[in-house]
Amino acid sequence: MQGRWAVSAITGYIIHLERATARAAHVAELIATLPCPAEIVPAVDADALSPADRARYDTSARLRPRYPFPLAETEIAVFLSHRAAWDRIAGGTSEAGLIIEDDVALEPDTFDRAFDLALAHASDESWIRLPWKPRETPAQMVAEDAPARLFYPRRVALGMQAQIVGRRAAERLLTATERFDRPVDTTLQMTWHTGVTPMVVWPSGIHDISADLGGSTLSKRPRSTSQRLLAEVKRGWYRAALALK
């Protein structure tokens, strides 16, 4: 059953890698400016993954469509970091959590309108994306407070910069991702697997400022031209297979 949540019913969770000290001041600013109480969720460090951490990544999970790439340790760490945030929501006393990555900045007026619209139509089953780019097209409109629109998308886009996650949705996500075989945002596109149906609010007032904070904390492997071309072929195959679901 849907109904309006008070801002006090939400806790903000900022995923922050402790050794990324260049972002510390920005994280403190986020905590001070968010419309809800907020705390830091220490990001899992890819350089310090334990055997138990790595065991969560299971290429034999046999989810379909099959994901065609192996995960980098940074991708494993990002997935585990978001699971840590879901765990806090599922085990906490708040109705939901606002999960934000530490390379996000807010445009206050736009964000506040989007946040209020989302809360007015959220439930404990909700997962509401606040994307930084308009990559999703509406399949069904839920509500509007111009310029903000809340809708169910035709296809969930990638990116994990900011989301509102209800407690029951967090529980479902934790159950569905005890083992995983692909990145966290790609997994969340598989709504038939997670049991969580996303909504999107746009414009969100979210901006990715990783370039202003020293660049991404995710390392990328150098690849040859042939490797890049093969990767594009595999990526195209995967997107086509996903579109058939």
N, C-alpha and C positions, 0 to 999 in steps of 0.2 A: 504494500500500500504506500502510495507516494504522499509526501507532505513536506512542508517547509521545515528545515532545520535552522536553528539559531546558529550564528557564527561560533558561539561558545561550545557547540556540540561537535566542532571539528578541531582536530589537532593537525598542525603542519609538521611534515617530516622532510627535512632537507638532507638529501644524500650527499655526503661530503667526505672526500678522501683526505684523511688527516695530514698526510705528507704534502698535500697540495696547498702549501702555506700561502701562496700568492692569492688564494681565493678566500682566505679566512676573513678578511675585512668585509668582503662582499657578502659572505654568509651571515655575518653579524648584522649587516644592513637588512638582509632579507628577513631575519628573525624580528627585527625592530619594525619592519614596515608591513608584514603580512597582516591581513585582517583577523587572523585567528592565532591562538597561542601556537608556538612552534618550537621544535627541538631538532637537534642534529641526529641523523642516523649515520654512524661511521660506515663509509663505503668499504666493501671488501677489497683488499689490496691484491691486485693480480700478482705482485712480486712476492706475496706471502701466502699463496693458496696452500691449504693443507691437503693431504690425500683424501680426506673426507669431503672437502670442497670440490675437488676435481671429480670425485665419484658421482656427484650430482649430474654431471654431464655424461649422458649415456647415449651413444650413437646407435644402440640396439633398441631404442624405444619404439621403433617401428610406426611412428606417427606418419600419416599420409596427408599431403604429398611429402615425399622424402626430401629433407633439406640437403642440398648438394654440396655444402661447404663444411669443412671442419671449423670448430670454434677456436678463436684465439683465447689465450688465458684472460685477456682484458674483457672479452665478451662473457666469459664464465663469471668473472668477478662482478660485472654489471648486473647480470641476472641474479646472482646471490645477494647483491646490494638491494635490489628491488624486493626480493623475497624477505629480506630483513625488515623492510618498511611494511610489507603486507603483514608480517608476523606481529609487528607492533600494533597495527590497526586491529587485527583479529583478537589480540590479547589485551587490548586497552579498554578504557572506559568511554572513549568518545564514540559517537555514532559513525564517524568516518574519518579518513585522513586525506589531507592535501599533500601529495608527494611531489616534491620539487627537486630537480637536480641542481647542483651548485653553480652551474654556468648559465642560470636563467636570471633575467632581469624583468621587472614588472613595469608596465605603463599604468600607473595607479587607477586612473578613472576608468579606462577600458577594462582592466582586470577586475575591479570591484563590481562593475555591472555584469560581467560574465560570471563571476563567482556567485553573486546574488541570484542570478537567473538559474544557475546550476543547482544551488541549494534549495530553491523553491520547488524543484521538480525531482529531487533525489530521493532515494530510498537506501536501505541497507544492502540492496542488491546492485547498487549503481556502480558503474565505472565510467567516469566522464572525463574525456580527454580535453585538455587545454593546449592545443598545438601551437607551434610558433609559425607555421605556414599553412595556408588554406589548401590542403591536399585532398580533402574529402568532399564529396558531393552528397547532399541530403537524399535519403530514401524516404524519410518520414519526418516532418517537422513536429517538434514537441511544444516549443514555446518561443516567444520573441519579446525582447525588450530592446528595441532598436538603439544601436546597430547590432547588439548581440542576438544570435539565434542559437537555439539548442535543438539538435536533431540527431536522429539515427542515421549513420552514414551507409552508403551503398557498400563500401569496402573500407575497412580500417586501415589507415595509413601508418607508416613507421614513425618512430620517435617516441621518447619517454620523458620529455622535458617536464611535463606537469600533468597530474591526473588527480581527480577526486575519487576515492575508492571507499565504498561502504563496507561495513564490517563483514557482512555475509559474503560480499564479492571477494573480499580479501581471503576469507576462509576457502572459498571455491578455488581461487588462484593458487593458494598454497597446496591444496590437495592435488590439483591438476599438474603441478610442476615439481613434485617430489623428485622426479628425474626429468631432464630436458635434453633436447637434441638440437636446438637452434636458439638464436638470440631471443631475448625477452620480448622485444617488440614484435618480432616475427611470430613468436608463440601466441601472443595476444591477438593476432589476426585470426587465429584458429578458434573461433567462438564455439564451434561444435565440440571442441576438445575441452576448453576451459569452463564452459557453461555460463560465461559472463558475456552479456550483450552490451557493447559500448554505446555511449552517446558522445557527441562532440559539441562544444560551445565555441562559436567564432563570431567576431574577433575575440581573442582571449586576453589580449594585453600581455602576452608572454613573448619574450625575446631571447634568442640564444646569443650570449655574449662571450662564448668560449674564446674567440679570437682576441678579445680585449683582456682576457685573464691568463694569457700565456699559451693559448691553444688548447686543444683537446688533451685529456689525460689518457685517451685511448691510443695505443701505439698501433701502427699499421705496417705489415710486412711489405718490403719492396718486392715488386713483381715485374717480370719481363713483359714485353708486348704480347707475346703468345699467351702468357698466363692471363693477362688482362682480357684478351679476346675470348679465351675459353671461359673465363669467369662470366663474361657478358652473355655467352650462349647458355650457360647453366642458369644464370639469373633469369633469363627470358623463359626458359623451360619451366622454372619454378613458378614464376608469376602466372604463366598460362595454366599450369596445373592447379594453382590456388584459385584462379578465377572460375574453375569448373566446380568448386565446392559450393 
